[in-house]
């Protein structure tokens, strides 16, 4: 391309930051704030630039996202840039050194909840859509920008509505705009999550009649799960992380005088190719069966699967990771391809056979914590890398 994309990116920076500031100042905490105001900011921006877009809704009619679609002049693969507009909660607002909805730029940092995750990325991706629209006559395939407002709830309603939309073109790959300058996430452990109901005998805590309450039985189960053997990481294994099991919630009883007859546990198992859904399910069910044999109760322990995502890992040279890594190298950035321990939307997309990257953006601090902020000096380089990646993937018509 004749023009210098780095210069073009620098020219875009002020506009990207201005849009991101307005988004940060519109609170959109997942499951807390209504999302209409933050989406309206982007809708007005897109309408002013005549960029085609539409709202996405869940099957029950809830607003879950915004979709921008830029078709090229010729048939070809479609690629998606994805960023969430909902955010984590503020936590203890008194602990912040600036308002969580500040949106100010101080010493080169954009301040406020969502600045890092991921309103700055959303603003940049909308600008990239405008850049691509201006070149659409020479491109093949198309670009979609997905702006999810049901990400931090764990529902991923925007992504699910996008994949279910009969009018949307199925993407050949997705790039998720999580922050972090040094690496691009090309894989992640999957997850199997279950809610376990452990039963027991109820009664008065002062009764002379012996009781085996649900909490006592649940403690035995937690101890068994904590010590359950999991496969170790083998030397030279292509997937670089072992599985992991965690008990993440424990609820039972109230007050002091009643021994409860029900205790509920949340169990989170991180999956790998060598330890998948069937292995996780078998381990937890076996532990529950052992509990019921060793410490019988009137009702057997019940296990309900809440969610299951497969692990994923892009192969060497697989798009869109390969194009993103090439573009970064062209702009002087040496990114490390990483398989992450936590799951992300890439796991959900893998369930649908769609390759995804995550985790390349500007440096940040305080993500999901206090004093969230995003560093802006690197924004032109990040913008140029994503723009180059998209243009390379779309190619000439």
TORKOL-4160 file (C-alpha; in steps of 0.2 Angstrom, whole numbers, padded with zeros to 4 digits, m for minus):
397
<pt num="1" X="0000" Y="0000" Z="0000"/>
<pt num="2" X="0007" Y="0017" Z="m0005"/>
<pt num="3" X="0002" Y="0026" Z="0011"/>
<pt num="4" X="0011" Y="0024" Z="0028"/>
<pt num="5" X="m0002" Y="0015" Z="0039"/>
<pt num="6" X="0008" Y="0021" Z="0054"/>
<pt num="7" X="0005" Y="0039" Z="0049"/>
<pt num="8" X="m0013" Y="0035" Z="0046"/>
<pt num="9" X="m0014" Y="0027" Z="0063"/>
<pt num="10" X="m0007" Y="0042" Z="0072"/>
<pt num="11" X="m0019" Y="0053" Z="0063"/>
<pt num="12" X="m0033" Y="0043" Z="0070"/>
<pt num="13" X="m0027" Y="0043" Z="0088"/>
<pt num="14" X="m0036" Y="0059" Z="0094"/>
<pt num="15" X="m0052" Y="0053" Z="0087"/>
<pt num="16" X="m0051" Y="0036" Z="0094"/>
<pt num="17" X="m0047" Y="0043" Z="0111"/>
<pt num="18" X="m0061" Y="0055" Z="0111"/>
<pt num="19" X="m0073" Y="0042" Z="0107"/>
<pt num="20" X="m0066" Y="0030" Z="0120"/>
<pt num="21" X="m0067" Y="0044" Z="0133"/>
<pt num="22" X="m0086" Y="0046" Z="0129"/>
<pt num="23" X="m0088" Y="0028" Z="0131"/>
<pt num="24" X="m0079" Y="0027" Z="0148"/>
<pt num="25" X="m0090" Y="0041" Z="0154"/>
<pt num="26" X="m0106" Y="0031" Z="0151"/>
<pt num="27" X="m0106" Y="0017" Z="0165"/>
<pt num="28" X="m0110" Y="0000" Z="0158"/>
<pt num="29" X="m0106" Y="m0012" Z="0172"/>
<pt num="30" X="m0111" Y="m0030" Z="0167"/>
<pt num="31" X="m0128" Y="m0035" Z="0174"/>
<pt num="32" X="m0130" Y="m0018" Z="0183"/>
<pt num="33" X="m0131" Y="m0003" Z="0171"/>
<pt num="34" X="m0143" Y="m0002" Z="0156"/>
<pt num="35" X="m0133" Y="m0003" Z="0140"/>
<pt num="36" X="m0143" Y="0009" Z="0129"/>
<pt num="37" X="m0133" Y="0024" Z="0133"/>
<pt num="38" X="m0116" Y="0017" Z="0129"/>
<pt num="39" X="m0122" Y="0009" Z="0113"/>
<pt num="40" X="m0131" Y="0025" Z="0108"/>
<pt num="41" X="m0114" Y="0034" Z="0108"/>
<pt num="42" X="m0107" Y="0022" Z="0096"/>
<pt num="43" X="m0123" Y="0022" Z="0085"/>
<pt num="44" X="m0123" Y="0041" Z="0083"/>
<pt num="45" X="m0104" Y="0040" Z="0078"/>
<pt num="46" X="m0107" Y="0026" Z="0066"/>
<pt num="47" X="m0123" Y="0035" Z="0058"/>
<pt num="48" X="m0113" Y="0051" Z="0056"/>
<pt num="49" X="m0100" Y="0041" Z="0045"/>
<pt num="50" X="m0114" Y="0031" Z="0036"/>
<pt num="51" X="m0107" Y="0015" Z="0043"/>
<pt num="52" X="m0120" Y="0000" Z="0042"/>
<pt num="53" X="m0124" Y="m0007" Z="0059"/>
<pt num="54" X="m0138" Y="m0015" Z="0069"/>
<pt num="55" X="m0142" Y="m0020" Z="0087"/>
<pt num="56" X="m0141" Y="m0038" Z="0092"/>
<pt num="57" X="m0154" Y="m0045" Z="0104"/>
<pt num="58" X="m0155" Y="m0062" Z="0114"/>
<pt num="59" X="m0169" Y="m0074" Z="0111"/>
<pt num="60" X="m0179" Y="m0066" Z="0125"/>
<pt num="61" X="m0177" Y="m0048" Z="0117"/>
<pt num="62" X="m0163" Y="m0042" Z="0128"/>
<pt num="63" X="m0151" Y="m0030" Z="0120"/>
<pt num="64" X="m0134" Y="m0039" Z="0120"/>
<pt num="65" X="m0123" Y="m0030" Z="0107"/>
<pt num="66" X="m0120" Y="m0020" Z="0091"/>
<pt num="67" X="m0114" Y="m0027" Z="0074"/>
<pt num="68" X="m0105" Y="m0017" Z="0061"/>
<pt num="69" X="m0103" Y="m0025" Z="0044"/>
<pt num="70" X="m0092" Y="m0019" Z="0030"/>
<pt num="71" X="m0093" Y="m0030" Z="0014"/>
<pt num="72" X="m0079" Y="m0029" Z="0001"/>
<pt num="73" X="m0081" Y="m0028" Z="m0018"/>
<pt num="74" X="m0079" Y="m0047" Z="m0021"/>
<pt num="75" X="m0083" Y="m0063" Z="m0012"/>
<pt num="76" X="m0071" Y="m0069" Z="0001"/>
<pt num="77" X="m0069" Y="m0074" Z="0019"/>
<pt num="78" X="m0076" Y="m0063" Z="0033"/>
<pt num="79" X="m0066" Y="m0058" Z="0048"/>
<pt num="80" X="m0072" Y="m0050" Z="0064"/>
<pt num="81" X="m0065" Y="m0038" Z="0077"/>
<pt num="82" X="m0073" Y="m0040" Z="0094"/>
<pt num="83" X="m0073" Y="m0029" Z="0109"/>
<pt num="84" X="m0084" Y="m0028" Z="0124"/>
<pt num="85" X="m0093" Y="m0013" Z="0129"/>
<pt num="86" X="m0099" Y="m0019" Z="0146"/>
<pt num="87" X="m0087" Y="m0019" Z="0160"/>
<pt num="88" X="m0083" Y="m0026" Z="0177"/>
<pt num="89" X="m0091" Y="m0018" Z="0192"/>
<pt num="90" X="m0082" Y="m0003" Z="0201"/>
<pt num="91" X="m0079" Y="m0012" Z="0217"/>
<pt num="92" X="m0075" Y="0000" Z="0232"/>
<pt num="93" X="m0076" Y="0017" Z="0224"/>
<pt num="94" X="m0068" Y="0025" Z="0239"/>
<pt num="95" X="m0052" Y="0015" Z="0235"/>
<pt num="96" X="m0051" Y="0023" Z="0218"/>
<pt num="97" X="m0039" Y="0038" Z="0216"/>
<pt num="98" X="m0051" Y="0045" Z="0202"/>
<pt num="99" X="m0069" Y="0042" Z="0198"/>
<pt num="100" X="m0072" Y="0026" Z="0189"/>
<pt num="101" X="m0081" Y="0035" Z="0175"/>
<pt num="102" X="m0068" Y="0048" Z="0174"/>
<pt num="103" X="m0063" Y="0046" Z="0155"/>
<pt num="104" X="m0049" Y="0059" Z="0158"/>
<pt num="105" X="m0032" Y="0058" Z="0150"/>
<pt num="106" X="m0018" Y="0061" Z="0163"/>
<pt num="107" X="0000" Y="0058" Z="0160"/>
<pt num="108" X="m0003" Y="0048" Z="0145"/>
<pt num="109" X="m0016" Y="0037" Z="0153"/>
<pt num="110" X="m0035" Y="0035" Z="0149"/>
<pt num="111" X="m0043" Y="0034" Z="0166"/>
<pt num="112" X="m0058" Y="0024" Z="0171"/>
<pt num="113" X="m0068" Y="0007" Z="0171"/>
<pt num="114" X="m0068" Y="0000" Z="0154"/>
<pt num="115" X="m0053" Y="0010" Z="0147"/>
<pt num="116" X="m0043" Y="m0006" Z="0146"/>
<pt num="117" X="m0056" Y="m0019" Z="0145"/>
<pt num="118" X="m0062" Y="m0015" Z="0132"/>
<pt num="119" X="m0069" Y="0002" Z="0127"/>
<pt num="120" X="m0053" Y="0009" Z="0119"/>
<pt num="121" X="m0052" Y="m0006" Z="0108"/>
<pt num="122" X="m0071" Y="m0004" Z="0103"/>
<pt num="123" X="m0067" Y="0014" Z="0098"/>
<pt num="124" X="m0052" Y="0009" Z="0088"/>
<pt num="125" X="m0061" Y="m0005" Z="0080"/>
<pt num="126" X="m0075" Y="0006" Z="0074"/>
<pt num="127" X="m0062" Y="0018" Z="0066"/>
<pt num="128" X="m0054" Y="0003" Z="0058"/>
<pt num="129" X="m0071" Y="m0001" Z="0050"/>
<pt num="130" X="m0072" Y="0016" Z="0043"/>
<pt num="131" X="m0055" Y="0014" Z="0036"/>
<pt num="132" X="m0060" Y="m0002" Z="0028"/>
<pt num="133" X="m0076" Y="0005" Z="0021"/>
<pt num="134" X="m0065" Y="0018" Z="0012"/>
<pt num="135" X="m0056" Y="0004" Z="0004"/>
<pt num="136" X="m0070" Y="m0008" Z="0001"/>
<pt num="137" X="m0069" Y="m0007" Z="m0018"/>
<pt num="138" X="m0052" Y="m0015" Z="m0018"/>
<pt num="139" X="m0055" Y="m0029" Z="m0005"/>
<pt num="140" X="m0063" Y="m0046" Z="m0005"/>
<pt num="141" X="m0074" Y="m0054" Z="0009"/>
<pt num="142" X="m0079" Y="m0042" Z="0023"/>
<pt num="143" X="m0076" Y="m0035" Z="0040"/>
<pt num="144" X="m0088" Y="m0036" Z="0055"/>
<pt num="145" X="m0085" Y="m0027" Z="0071"/>
<pt num="146" X="m0094" Y="m0035" Z="0086"/>
<pt num="147" X="m0097" Y="m0025" Z="0101"/>
<pt num="148" X="m0104" Y="m0036" Z="0115"/>
<pt num="149" X="m0113" Y="m0029" Z="0130"/>
<pt num="150" X="m0116" Y="m0046" Z="0139"/>
<pt num="151" X="m0097" Y="m0051" Z="0141"/>
<pt num="152" X="m0093" Y="m0048" Z="0159"/>
<pt num="153" X="m0109" Y="m0056" Z="0165"/>
<pt num="154" X="m0102" Y="m0072" Z="0158"/>
<pt num="155" X="m0117" Y="m0074" Z="0146"/>
<pt num="156" X="m0108" Y="m0069" Z="0130"/>
<pt num="157" X="m0125" Y="m0064" Z="0123"/>
<pt num="158" X="m0118" Y="m0053" Z="0110"/>
<pt num="159" X="m0107" Y="m0066" Z="0103"/>
<pt num="160" X="m0120" Y="m0079" Z="0104"/>
<pt num="161" X="m0133" Y="m0068" Z="0095"/>
<pt num="162" X="m0120" Y="m0064" Z="0081"/>
<pt num="163" X="m0117" Y="m0083" Z="0078"/>
<pt num="164" X="m0136" Y="m0086" Z="0078"/>
<pt num="165" X="m0140" Y="m0072" Z="0067"/>
<pt num="166" X="m0146" Y="m0079" Z="0050"/>
<pt num="167" X="m0142" Y="m0062" Z="0041"/>
<pt num="168" X="m0124" Y="m0061" Z="0048"/>
<pt num="169" X="m0110" Y="m0069" Z="0038"/>
<pt num="170" X="m0101" Y="m0083" Z="0048"/>
<pt num="171" X="m0083" Y="m0076" Z="0051"/>
<pt num="172" X="m0068" Y="m0086" Z="0046"/>
<pt num="173" X="m0059" Y="m0079" Z="0061"/>
<pt num="174" X="m0061" Y="m0067" Z="0075"/>
<pt num="175" X="m0048" Y="m0055" Z="0084"/>
<pt num="176" X="m0053" Y="m0050" Z="0102"/>
<pt num="177" X="m0047" Y="m0034" Z="0108"/>
<pt num="178" X="m0042" Y="m0037" Z="0125"/>
<pt num="179" X="m0027" Y="m0026" Z="0131"/>
<pt num="180" X="m0009" Y="m0031" Z="0133"/>
<pt num="181" X="0006" Y="m0026" Z="0122"/>
<pt num="182" X="0018" Y="m0041" Z="0123"/>
<pt num="183" X="0008" Y="m0056" Z="0118"/>
<pt num="184" X="m0006" Y="m0062" Z="0108"/>
<pt num="185" X="m0017" Y="m0076" Z="0115"/>
<pt num="186" X="m0019" Y="m0090" Z="0102"/>
<pt num="187" X="m0026" Y="m0104" Z="0114"/>
<pt num="188" X="m0033" Y="m0107" Z="0131"/>
<pt num="189" X="m0039" Y="m0120" Z="0143"/>
<pt num="190" X="m0057" Y="m0125" Z="0141"/>
<pt num="191" X="m0069" Y="m0126" Z="0156"/>
<pt num="192" X="m0082" Y="m0138" Z="0163"/>
<pt num="193" X="m0093" Y="m0130" Z="0177"/>
<pt num="194" X="m0105" Y="m0139" Z="0188"/>
<pt num="195" X="m0116" Y="m0135" Z="0202"/>
<pt num="196" X="m0117" Y="m0148" Z="0215"/>
<pt num="197" X="m0130" Y="m0151" Z="0228"/>
<pt num="198" X="m0125" Y="m0160" Z="0244"/>
<pt num="199" X="m0139" Y="m0166" Z="0255"/>
<pt num="200" X="m0139" Y="m0171" Z="0274"/>
<pt num="201" X="m0149" Y="m0172" Z="0289"/>
<pt num="202" X="m0157" Y="m0156" Z="0296"/>
<pt num="203" X="m0160" Y="m0153" Z="0314"/>
<pt num="204" X="m0157" Y="m0142" Z="0329"/>
<pt num="205" X="m0139" Y="m0139" Z="0332"/>
<pt num="206" X="m0142" Y="m0142" Z="0351"/>
<pt num="207" X="m0152" Y="m0158" Z="0349"/>
<pt num="208" X="m0145" Y="m0174" Z="0357"/>
<pt num="209" X="m0149" Y="m0184" Z="0342"/>
<pt num="210" X="m0134" Y="m0186" Z="0330"/>
<pt num="211" X="m0135" Y="m0178" Z="0313"/>
<pt num="212" X="m0124" Y="m0178" Z="0298"/>
<pt num="213" X="m0128" Y="m0161" Z="0291"/>
<pt num="214" X="m0125" Y="m0156" Z="0273"/>
<pt num="215" X="m0111" Y="m0144" Z="0277"/>
<pt num="216" X="m0101" Y="m0158" Z="0285"/>
<pt num="217" X="m0104" Y="m0169" Z="0270"/>
<pt num="218" X="m0099" Y="m0156" Z="0258"/>
<pt num="219" X="m0083" Y="m0153" Z="0267"/>
<pt num="220" X="m0078" Y="m0171" Z="0264"/>
<pt num="221" X="m0082" Y="m0168" Z="0245"/>
<pt num="222" X="m0072" Y="m0153" Z="0244"/>
<pt num="223" X="m0057" Y="m0162" Z="0252"/>
<pt num="224" X="m0059" Y="m0176" Z="0240"/>
<pt num="225" X="m0059" Y="m0164" Z="0225"/>
<pt num="226" X="m0044" Y="m0154" Z="0232"/>
<pt num="227" X="m0034" Y="m0170" Z="0233"/>
<pt num="228" X="m0040" Y="m0178" Z="0217"/>
<pt num="229" X="m0026" Y="m0183" Z="0205"/>
<pt num="230" X="m0025" Y="m0173" Z="0189"/>
<pt num="231" X="m0013" Y="m0178" Z="0175"/>
<pt num="232" X="0004" Y="m0168" Z="0175"/>
<pt num="233" X="0010" Y="m0159" Z="0160"/>
<pt num="234" X="0021" Y="m0170" Z="0150"/>
<pt num="235" X="0038" Y="m0165" Z="0143"/>
<pt num="236" X="0036" Y="m0158" Z="0126"/>
<pt num="237" X="0017" Y="m0158" Z="0126"/>
<pt num="238" X="0010" Y="m0147" Z="0112"/>
<pt num="239" X="m0003" Y="m0140" Z="0124"/>
<pt num="240" X="0008" Y="m0131" Z="0137"/>
<pt num="241" X="m0004" Y="m0131" Z="0152"/>
<pt num="242" X="m0011" Y="m0145" Z="0164"/>
<pt num="243" X="m0029" Y="m0146" Z="0169"/>
<pt num="244" X="m0035" Y="m0138" Z="0185"/>
<pt num="245" X="m0050" Y="m0141" Z="0197"/>
<pt num="246" X="m0056" Y="m0127" Z="0209"/>
<pt num="247" X="m0071" Y="m0126" Z="0221"/>
<pt num="248" X="m0076" Y="m0108" Z="0218"/>
<pt num="249" X="m0092" Y="m0107" Z="0229"/>
<pt num="250" X="m0099" Y="m0115" Z="0245"/>
<pt num="251" X="m0116" Y="m0110" Z="0251"/>
<pt num="252" X="m0126" Y="m0118" Z="0265"/>
<pt num="253" X="m0136" Y="m0114" Z="0281"/>
<pt num="254" X="m0140" Y="m0098" Z="0290"/>
<pt num="255" X="m0140" Y="m0093" Z="0308"/>
<pt num="256" X="m0134" Y="m0104" Z="0322"/>
<pt num="257" X="m0147" Y="m0116" Z="0328"/>
<pt num="258" X="m0151" Y="m0126" Z="0312"/>
<pt num="259" X="m0140" Y="m0139" Z="0305"/>
<pt num="260" X="m0144" Y="m0137" Z="0286"/>
<pt num="261" X="m0150" Y="m0151" Z="0275"/>
<pt num="262" X="m0143" Y="m0144" Z="0259"/>
<pt num="263" X="m0126" Y="m0137" Z="0254"/>
<pt num="264" X="m0122" Y="m0131" Z="0236"/>
<pt num="265" X="m0105" Y="m0130" Z="0228"/>
<pt num="266" X="m0099" Y="m0122" Z="0212"/>
<pt num="267" X="m0085" Y="m0132" Z="0204"/>
<pt num="268" X="m0074" Y="m0126" Z="0190"/>
<pt num="269" X="m0062" Y="m0138" Z="0180"/>
<pt num="270" X="m0050" Y="m0131" Z="0167"/>
<pt num="271" X="m0049" Y="m0143" Z="0153"/>
<pt num="272" X="m0035" Y="m0147" Z="0141"/>
<pt num="273" X="m0034" Y="m0159" Z="0126"/>
<pt num="274" X="m0028" Y="m0173" Z="0137"/>
<pt num="275" X="m0041" Y="m0170" Z="0150"/>
<pt num="276" X="m0058" Y="m0165" Z="0143"/>
<pt num="277" X="m0076" Y="m0164" Z="0147"/>
<pt num="278" X="m0079" Y="m0183" Z="0150"/>
<pt num="279" X="m0063" Y="m0184" Z="0161"/>
<pt num="280" X="m0069" Y="m0169" Z="0172"/>
<pt num="281" X="m0087" Y="m0176" Z="0173"/>
<pt num="282" X="m0081" Y="m0193" Z="0178"/>
<pt num="283" X="m0069" Y="m0186" Z="0191"/>
<pt num="284" X="m0083" Y="m0176" Z="0200"/>
<pt num="285" X="m0096" Y="m0189" Z="0198"/>
<pt num="286" X="m0084" Y="m0202" Z="0206"/>
<pt num="287" X="m0080" Y="m0191" Z="0220"/>
<pt num="288" X="m0099" Y="m0188" Z="0223"/>
<pt num="289" X="m0102" Y="m0207" Z="0223"/>
<pt num="290" X="m0088" Y="m0211" Z="0235"/>
<pt num="291" X="m0095" Y="m0198" Z="0247"/>
<pt num="292" X="m0113" Y="m0205" Z="0246"/>
<pt num="293" X="m0105" Y="m0223" Z="0250"/>
<pt num="294" X="m0094" Y="m0217" Z="0264"/>
<pt num="295" X="m0106" Y="m0205" Z="0272"/>
<pt num="296" X="m0124" Y="m0209" Z="0266"/>
<pt num="297" X="m0138" Y="m0197" Z="0266"/>
<pt num="298" X="m0157" Y="m0199" Z="0262"/>
<pt num="299" X="m0154" Y="m0191" Z="0245"/>
<pt num="300" X="m0139" Y="m0194" Z="0233"/>
<pt num="301" X="m0128" Y="m0180" Z="0228"/>
<pt num="302" X="m0134" Y="m0171" Z="0213"/>
<pt num="303" X="m0123" Y="m0163" Z="0199"/>
<pt num="304" X="m0129" Y="m0151" Z="0186"/>
<pt num="305" X="m0117" Y="m0146" Z="0172"/>
<pt num="306" X="m0118" Y="m0127" Z="0170"/>
<pt num="307" X="m0106" Y="m0123" Z="0156"/>
<pt num="308" X="m0093" Y="m0133" Z="0145"/>
<pt num="309" X="m0081" Y="m0125" Z="0133"/>
<pt num="310" X="m0067" Y="m0135" Z="0124"/>
<pt num="311" X="m0049" Y="m0130" Z="0125"/>
<pt num="312" X="m0042" Y="m0122" Z="0109"/>
<pt num="313" X="m0025" Y="m0119" Z="0102"/>
<pt num="314" X="m0022" Y="m0112" Z="0084"/>
<pt num="315" X="m0009" Y="m0121" Z="0074"/>
<pt num="316" X="0007" Y="m0113" Z="0068"/>
<pt num="317" X="0003" Y="m0102" Z="0053"/>
<pt num="318" X="m0016" Y="m0102" Z="0056"/>
<pt num="319" X="m0026" Y="m0086" Z="0053"/>
<pt num="320" X="m0030" Y="m0074" Z="0060"/>
<pt num="321" X="m0015" Y="m0076" Z="0072"/>
<pt num="322" X="m0002" Y="m0078" Z="0058"/>
<pt num="323" X="m0007" Y="m0061" Z="0050"/>
<pt num="324" X="m0008" Y="m0052" Z="0067"/>
<pt num="325" X="0010" Y="m0058" Z="0071"/>
<pt num="326" X="0016" Y="m0053" Z="0054"/>
<pt num="327" X="0009" Y="m0036" Z="0055"/>
<pt num="328" X="0016" Y="m0034" Z="0073"/>
<pt num="329" X="0033" Y="m0038" Z="0067"/>
<pt num="330" X="0032" Y="m0026" Z="0052"/>
<pt num="331" X="0028" Y="m0012" Z="0065"/>
<pt num="332" X="0043" Y="m0017" Z="0076"/>
<pt num="333" X="0033" Y="m0027" Z="0089"/>
<pt num="334" X="0039" Y="m0044" Z="0094"/>
<pt num="335" X="0023" Y="m0053" Z="0101"/>
<pt num="336" X="0024" Y="m0069" Z="0110"/>
<pt num="337" X="0010" Y="m0082" Z="0105"/>
<pt num="338" X="0003" Y="m0088" Z="0121"/>
<pt num="339" X="m0009" Y="m0101" Z="0127"/>
<pt num="340" X="m0018" Y="m0094" Z="0142"/>
<pt num="341" X="m0024" Y="m0103" Z="0158"/>
<pt num="342" X="m0041" Y="m0093" Z="0159"/>
<pt num="343" X="m0054" Y="m0096" Z="0146"/>
<pt num="344" X="m0060" Y="m0082" Z="0134"/>
<pt num="345" X="m0073" Y="m0080" Z="0120"/>
<pt num="346" X="m0060" Y="m0089" Z="0109"/>
<pt num="347" X="m0066" Y="m0105" Z="0118"/>
<pt num="348" X="m0084" Y="m0101" Z="0114"/>
<pt num="349" X="m0079" Y="m0098" Z="0096"/>
<pt num="350" X="m0069" Y="m0114" Z="0096"/>
<pt num="351" X="m0085" Y="m0123" Z="0100"/>
<pt num="352" X="m0092" Y="m0117" Z="0084"/>
<pt num="353" X="m0076" Y="m0121" Z="0074"/>
<pt num="354" X="m0070" Y="m0102" Z="0072"/>
<pt num="355" X="m0052" Y="m0098" Z="0076"/>
<pt num="356" X="m0049" Y="m0083" Z="0087"/>
<pt num="357" X="m0035" Y="m0073" Z="0095"/>
<pt num="358" X="m0036" Y="m0062" Z="0110"/>
<pt num="359" X="m0025" Y="m0051" Z="0121"/>
<pt num="360" X="m0016" Y="m0039" Z="0110"/>
<pt num="361" X="m0019" Y="m0021" Z="0114"/>
<pt num="362" X="m0011" Y="m0006" Z="0124"/>
<pt num="363" X="m0003" Y="m0008" Z="0141"/>
<pt num="364" X="m0014" Y="m0007" Z="0155"/>
<pt num="365" X="m0016" Y="m0007" Z="0174"/>
<pt num="366" X="m0030" Y="m0011" Z="0186"/>
<pt num="367" X="m0041" Y="m0022" Z="0175"/>
<pt num="368" X="m0056" Y="m0028" Z="0185"/>
<pt num="369" X="m0048" Y="m0019" Z="0200"/>
<pt num="370" X="m0046" Y="m0001" Z="0206"/>
<pt num="371" X="m0039" Y="0013" Z="0196"/>
<pt num="372" X="m0041" Y="0004" Z="0179"/>
<pt num="373" X="m0032" Y="0014" Z="0165"/>
<pt num="374" X="m0025" Y="0011" Z="0148"/>
<pt num="375" X="m0008" Y="0018" Z="0141"/>
<pt num="376" X="m0010" Y="0028" Z="0125"/>
<pt num="377" X="0007" Y="0030" Z="0119"/>
<pt num="378" X="0006" Y="0013" Z="0111"/>
<pt num="379" X="m0011" Y="0016" Z="0103"/>
<pt num="380" X="m0005" Y="0021" Z="0086"/>
<pt num="381" X="0006" Y="0005" Z="0084"/>
<pt num="382" X="m0008" Y="m0006" Z="0090"/>
<pt num="383" X="m0020" Y="0003" Z="0078"/>
<pt num="384" X="m0008" Y="0001" Z="0063"/>
<pt num="385" X="m0006" Y="m0018" Z="0067"/>
<pt num="386" X="m0024" Y="m0022" Z="0067"/>
<pt num="387" X="m0027" Y="m0011" Z="0052"/>
<pt num="388" X="m0013" Y="m0020" Z="0042"/>
<pt num="389" X="m0019" Y="m0037" Z="0048"/>
<pt num="390" X="m0037" Y="m0034" Z="0042"/>
<pt num="391" X="m0031" Y="m0027" Z="0025"/>
<pt num="392" X="m0020" Y="m0042" Z="0023"/>
<pt num="393" X="m0033" Y="m0054" Z="0027"/>
<pt num="394" X="m0046" Y="m0046" Z="0016"/>
<pt num="395" X="m0033" Y="m0044" Z="0002"/>
<pt num="396" X="m0037" Y="m0037" Z="m0016"/>
<pt num="397" X="m0053" Y="m0040" Z="m0024"/>
